[in-house]
Amino acid sequence: MQKNDLREQEKGWLLALAQVEDLAEKKTKIYARLLTDVAIAKELETISFRHQKRKKALEQLAFGRTEKDEEGTGK
């Protein structure tokens, strides 16, 4: 397997993991809004934020960007 093919395969894995994190983020946000127990709802919001951070980190790894690169592009 060539280096380029391996890079594309790794990028695919990272993006697949980012999709899983995206789904987990969405679900925990929904569950947080549905709960009547405030403490558990806040904990789920915290968990949702963690999923969001991991998703962003995986996407940055997949596309080879850093936070400094994104700041320069206005994203």
Secondary structure, 3 states (H helix, E strand, C coil): CCHHHHHHHHHHHHHHHHHHHHHHHHHHHHHHHHCCCHHHHHHHHHHHHHHHHHHHHHHHHHHCCCHHHHHHHCC
